[in-house]
């Protein structure tokens, strides 16, 4: 259902009436009611701002999760200790 409101009266005390020609009017002041928009421009701006601040964090988390799944090359330190042990045994 569409939402209507009176831009001049307090939303707390509004009640709507239907005029004889089918137009909704405010019960207090008698002005025609205005239809509420589904998405306001300030909400669009807020969504863009939130996306700008959160997107780097999300990309960082996704990138770090991809690095965890990659296989790592074997450690060089383990093979170096084996080489030094073999050299000691041969001398």
N, CA, C and O atoms as a DFTB+ gen file, in Angstrom:
364 C
 N C O
     1  1       0.843      -1.189       0.000
     2  2       0.000       0.000       0.000
     3  2       0.880       1.241       0.000
     4  3       1.932       1.263       0.638
     5  1       0.457       2.253      -0.702
     6  2       1.215       3.495      -0.769
     7  2       1.080       4.265       0.528
     8  3       0.023       4.274       1.159
     9  1       2.169       4.912       0.917
    10  2       2.172       5.715       2.138
    11  2       2.011       7.189       1.765
    12  3       2.679       7.688       0.859
    13  1       1.128       7.869       2.467
    14  2       0.904       9.294       2.254
    15  2       1.123      10.024       3.566
    16  3       0.942       9.459       4.645
    17  1       1.520      11.311       3.461
    18  2       1.711      12.122       4.653
    19  2       1.433      13.581       4.329
    20  3       1.471      14.002       3.173
    21  1       1.154      14.336       5.378
    22  2       0.964      15.775       5.233
    23  2       2.279      16.460       5.581
    24  3       2.783      16.278       6.689
    25  1       2.851      17.248       4.663
    26  2       4.150      17.869       4.953
    27  2       4.060      19.013       5.967
    28  3       5.087      19.494       6.445
    29  1       2.846      19.451       6.297
    30  2       2.687      20.605       7.182
    31  2       2.355      20.218       8.612
    32  3       2.638      20.988       9.530
    33  1       1.773      19.069       8.826
    34  2       1.337      18.666      10.167
    35  2       2.322      17.666      10.773
    36  3       3.086      17.018      10.058
    37  1       2.292      17.553      12.079
    38  2       3.130      16.599      12.795
    39  2       2.680      15.182      12.462
    40  3       1.481      14.901      12.442
    41  1       3.627      14.288      12.200
    42  2       3.231      12.920      11.860
    43  2       2.537      12.200      13.014
    44  3       1.826      11.218      12.805
    45  1       2.742      12.679      14.189
    46  2       2.143      12.054      15.364
    47  2       0.621      12.222      15.391
    48  3      -0.098      11.344      15.870
    49  1       0.139      13.350      14.877
    50  2      -1.289      13.664      14.990
    51  2      -2.021      13.652      13.655
    52  3      -3.091      14.251      13.546
    53  1      -1.489      13.001      12.654
    54  2      -2.132      13.011      11.339
    55  2      -3.208      11.936      11.237
    56  3      -3.036      10.815      11.716
    57  1      -4.299      12.293      10.615
    58  2      -5.295      11.313      10.191
    59  2      -5.786      11.730       8.822
    60  3      -5.890      12.919       8.519
    61  1      -6.083      10.750       8.006
    62  2      -6.380      10.985       6.600
    63  2      -7.875      10.872       6.334
    64  3      -8.584      10.070       6.940
    65  1      -8.322      11.708       5.405
    66  2      -9.721      11.663       4.967
    67  2      -9.739      11.561       3.449
    68  3      -8.791      11.965       2.775
    69  1     -10.806      11.026       2.932
    70  2     -10.982      10.912       1.492
    71  2     -12.015      11.934       1.051
    72  3     -13.158      11.923       1.507
    73  1     -11.587      12.826       0.146
    74  2     -12.483      13.846      -0.373
    75  2     -13.474      13.214      -1.340
    76  3     -13.274      12.079      -1.771
    77  1     -14.528      13.925      -1.684
    78  2     -15.572      13.378      -2.559
    79  2     -15.045      13.043      -3.960
    80  3     -15.593      12.171      -4.635
    81  1     -13.986      13.732      -4.396
    82  2     -13.430      13.437      -5.724
    83  2     -12.340      12.361      -5.669
    84  3     -11.704      12.089      -6.686
    85  1     -12.112      11.744      -4.504
    86  2     -11.175      10.630      -4.390
    87  2      -9.771      11.001      -3.976
    88  3      -8.897      10.135      -3.956
    89  1      -9.519      12.253      -3.645
    90  2      -8.186      12.686      -3.237
    91  2      -8.073      12.582      -1.723
    92  3      -8.983      12.981      -0.997
    93  1      -6.949      12.041      -1.248
    94  2      -6.719      11.965       0.189
    95  2      -6.290      13.333       0.704
    96  3      -5.436      13.992       0.110
    97  1      -6.893      13.755       1.819
    98  2      -6.535      15.042       2.420
    99  2      -6.230      14.827       3.895
   100  3      -6.630      13.832       4.499
   101  1      -5.511      15.790       4.452
   102  2      -5.174      15.761       5.869
   103  2      -6.424      16.119       6.672
   104  3      -7.147      17.049       6.315
   105  1      -6.677      15.387       7.750
   106  2      -7.845      15.638       8.568
   107  2      -7.715      16.892       9.415
   108  3      -8.727      17.445       9.845
   109  1      -6.480      17.363       9.669
   110  2      -6.284      18.557      10.490
   111  2      -6.325      19.835       9.679
   112  3      -7.093      20.746       9.987
   113  1      -5.495      19.908       8.633
   114  2      -5.386      21.177       7.906
   115  2      -6.148      21.179       6.584
   116  3      -6.415      22.249       6.038
   117  1      -6.505      20.014       6.058
   118  2      -7.280      19.953       4.827
   119  2      -6.460      19.998       3.555
   120  3      -7.028      20.013       2.462
   121  1      -5.149      20.019       3.664
   122  2      -4.294      20.014       2.471
   123  2      -4.210      18.600       1.890
   124  3      -4.350      17.614       2.614
   125  1      -3.980      18.510       0.572
   126  2      -3.815      17.182      -0.033
   127  2      -2.544      16.513       0.500
   128  3      -1.543      17.174       0.774
   129  1      -2.609      15.199       0.638
   130  2      -1.475      14.438       1.152
   131  2      -0.462      14.189       0.046
   132  3      -0.814      14.112      -1.132
   133  1       0.798      14.064       0.439
   134  2       1.903      13.821      -0.487
   135  2       2.340      12.372      -0.321
   136  3       2.382      11.856       0.796
   137  1       2.662      11.720      -1.426
   138  2       3.089      10.327      -1.374
   139  2       4.547      10.251      -0.952
   140  3       5.380      11.012      -1.444
   141  1       4.860       9.322      -0.031
   142  2       6.236       9.110       0.409
   143  2       6.996       8.380      -0.681
   144  3       6.459       7.483      -1.330
   145  1       8.253       8.766      -0.880
   146  2       9.095       8.062      -1.840
   147  2       9.673       6.818      -1.177
   148  3       9.890       6.789       0.035
   149  1       9.916       5.799      -1.982
   150  2      10.447       4.555      -1.456
   151  2      11.903       4.720      -1.028
   152  3      12.286       4.272       0.053
   153  1      12.707       5.355      -1.861
   154  2      14.124       5.576      -1.552
   155  2      14.400       7.066      -1.645
   156  3      14.156       7.691      -2.677
   157  1      14.906       7.623      -0.569
   158  2      15.218       9.047      -0.533
   159  2      16.639       9.278      -1.041
   160  3      17.473       8.377      -0.953
   161  1      16.933      10.474      -1.574
   162  2      18.296      10.758      -2.042
   163  2      19.339      10.655      -0.925
   164  3      20.478      10.268      -1.182
   165  1      18.966      10.993       0.295
   166  2      19.927      10.874       1.393
   167  2      20.262       9.417       1.680
   168  3      21.379       9.114       2.097
   169  1      19.316       8.512       1.464
   170  2      19.587       7.097       1.662
   171  2      20.545       6.574       0.598
   172  3      21.399       5.737       0.890
   173  1      20.410       7.059      -0.628
   174  2      21.321       6.662      -1.697
   175  2      22.732       7.155      -1.375
   176  3      23.696       6.404      -1.526
   177  1      22.864       8.401      -0.936
   178  2      24.160       8.945      -0.569
   179  2      24.773       8.162       0.590
   180  3      25.973       7.888       0.582
   181  1      23.971       7.802       1.576
   182  2      24.472       7.040       2.721
   183  2      24.947       5.659       2.287
   184  3      25.961       5.170       2.785
   185  1      24.239       5.034       1.381
   186  2      24.636       3.722       0.878
   187  2      25.968       3.797       0.137
   188  3      26.811       2.913       0.287
   189  1      26.161       4.841      -0.656
   190  2      27.432       5.017      -1.368
   191  2      28.561       5.263      -0.374
   192  3      29.652       4.719      -0.545
   193  1      28.326       6.067       0.659
   194  2      29.358       6.349       1.655
   195  2      29.731       5.093       2.438
   196  3      30.911       4.844       2.685
   197  1      28.749       4.315       2.824
   198  2      29.026       3.077       3.571
   199  2      29.810       2.108       2.700
   200  3      30.747       1.466       3.175
   201  1      29.441       2.000       1.446
   202  2      30.151       1.110       0.534
   203  2      31.602       1.549       0.363
   204  3      32.499       0.708       0.299
   205  1      31.837       2.848       0.290
   206  2      33.199       3.352       0.124
   207  2      34.072       3.033       1.333
   208  3      35.270       2.798       1.179
   209  1      33.497       3.021       2.522
   210  2      34.286       2.740       3.712
   211  2      34.445       1.247       3.988
   212  3      35.459       0.833       4.551
   213  1      33.471       0.437       3.605
   214  2      33.519      -0.984       3.930
   215  2      34.184      -1.820       2.828
   216  3      34.723      -2.888       3.119
   217  1      34.158      -1.367       1.594
   218  2      34.699      -2.149       0.479
   219  2      36.177      -2.507       0.666
   220  3      36.533      -3.658       0.416
   221  1      37.058      -1.596       1.090
   222  2      38.464      -2.001       1.284
   223  2      38.621      -3.105       2.330
   224  3      39.452      -3.999       2.168
   225  1      37.841      -3.047       3.382
   226  2      37.919      -4.084       4.412
   227  2      37.495      -5.436       3.851
   228  3      38.144      -6.449       4.108
   229  1      36.402      -5.451       3.083
   230  2      35.923      -6.705       2.500
   231  2      36.943      -7.267       1.521
   232  3      37.187      -8.474       1.510
   233  1      37.544      -6.410       0.697
   234  2      38.563      -6.874      -0.244
   235  2      39.785      -7.423       0.493
   236  3      40.377      -8.408       0.051
   237  1      40.166      -6.807       1.596
   238  2      41.304      -7.280       2.377
   239  2      41.014      -8.662       2.964
   240  3      41.885      -9.532       2.945
   241  1      39.816      -8.873       3.479
   242  2      39.457     -10.167       4.056
   243  2      39.430     -11.244       2.974
   244  3      39.944     -12.343       3.186
   245  1      38.842     -10.948       1.830
   246  2      38.775     -11.922       0.738
   247  2      40.182     -12.253       0.249
   248  3      40.486     -13.417      -0.010
   249  1      41.029     -11.262       0.122
   250  2      42.402     -11.504      -0.321
   251  2      43.177     -12.346       0.663
   252  3      43.947     -13.216       0.256
   253  1      42.994     -12.110       1.947
   254  2      43.717     -12.916       2.937
   255  2      43.193     -14.345       2.974
   256  3      43.963     -15.273       3.218
   257  1      41.901     -14.539       2.736
   258  2      41.369     -15.900       2.685
   259  2      41.882     -16.650       1.459
   260  3      42.093     -17.861       1.525
   261  1      42.084     -15.961       0.359
   262  2      42.633     -16.614      -0.825
   263  2      44.086     -17.002      -0.603
   264  3      44.533     -18.030      -1.112
   265  1      44.834     -16.198       0.150
   266  2      46.227     -16.526       0.439
   267  2      46.332     -17.738       1.358
   268  3      47.317     -18.472       1.279
   269  1      45.364     -17.967       2.215
   270  2      45.394     -19.129       3.094
   271  2      45.217     -20.424       2.316
   272  3      45.758     -21.458       2.707
   273  1      44.476     -20.380       1.230
   274  2      44.200     -21.585       0.450
   275  2      45.351     -21.971      -0.484
   276  3      45.385     -23.104      -0.964
   277  1      46.276     -21.079      -0.750
   278  2      47.394     -21.381      -1.651
   279  2      48.390     -22.294      -0.951
   280  3      48.618     -22.175       0.253
   281  1      48.986     -23.216      -1.724
   282  2      50.014     -24.081      -1.147
   283  2      51.320     -23.297      -1.054
   284  3      51.675     -22.524      -1.943
   285  1      52.006     -23.523       0.033
   286  2      53.254     -22.785       0.268
   287  2      54.436     -23.648      -0.169
   288  3      54.379     -24.874      -0.073
   289  1      55.504     -23.013      -0.650
   290  2      56.695     -23.792      -1.040
   291  2      57.346     -24.406       0.203
   292  3      57.181     -23.888       1.308
   293  1      58.080     -25.498       0.030
   294  2      58.716     -26.136       1.182
   295  2      59.727     -25.202       1.832
   296  3      60.329     -24.350       1.177
   297  1      59.891     -25.381       3.097
   298  2      60.781     -24.532       3.873
   299  2      62.235     -24.797       3.496
   300  3      62.645     -25.949       3.353
   301  1      63.001     -23.746       3.339
   302  2      64.419     -23.860       2.991
   303  2      65.236     -24.247       4.223
   304  3      66.258     -24.921       4.098
   305  1      64.802     -23.833       5.393
   306  2      65.567     -24.099       6.605
   307  2      65.720     -25.596       6.865
   308  3      66.787     -26.026       7.304
   309  1      64.717     -26.380       6.616
   310  2      64.796     -27.826       6.844
   311  2      65.807     -28.485       5.931
   312  3      66.559     -29.352       6.377
   313  1      65.847     -28.103       4.674
   314  2      66.799     -28.705       3.743
   315  2      68.220     -28.223       4.029
   316  3      69.174     -28.958       3.773
   317  1      68.383     -27.020       4.547
   318  2      69.726     -26.531       4.890
   319  2      70.302     -27.315       6.067
   320  3      71.501     -27.592       6.086
   321  1      69.494     -27.670       7.024
   322  2      69.999     -28.458       8.159
   323  2      70.381     -29.849       7.702
   324  3      71.339     -30.423       8.219
   325  1      69.651     -30.407       6.741
   326  2      70.011     -31.729       6.229
   327  2      71.350     -31.675       5.509
   328  3      72.162     -32.590       5.643
   329  1      71.590     -30.610       4.746
   330  2      72.855     -30.464       4.013
   331  2      74.019     -30.362       4.986
   332  3      75.056     -30.996       4.787
   333  1      73.852     -29.565       6.041
   334  2      74.952     -29.406       7.014
   335  2      75.197     -30.721       7.758
   336  3      76.352     -31.007       8.076
   337  1      74.194     -31.525       8.049
   338  2      74.391     -32.817       8.728
   339  2      75.126     -33.773       7.823
   340  3      76.006     -34.506       8.275
   341  1      74.773     -33.778       6.529
   342  2      75.439     -34.685       5.581
   343  2      76.894     -34.280       5.435
   344  3      77.756     -35.155       5.352
   345  1      77.197     -33.013       5.400
   346  2      78.582     -32.536       5.273
   347  2      79.413     -32.934       6.492
   348  3      80.577     -33.315       6.371
   349  1      78.800     -32.840       7.649
   350  2      79.507     -33.202       8.867
   351  2      79.818     -34.708       8.898
   352  3      80.893     -35.122       9.330
   353  1      78.868     -35.505       8.436
   354  2      79.067     -36.937       8.444
   355  2      80.132     -37.367       7.431
   356  3      80.875     -38.320       7.663
   357  1      80.194     -36.639       6.293
   358  2      81.162     -37.007       5.264
   359  2      82.579     -36.589       5.636
   360  3      83.538     -37.165       5.121
   361  1      82.737     -35.604       6.514
   362  2      84.088     -35.159       6.906
   363  2      84.627     -35.977       7.998
   364  3      85.748     -35.742       8.450
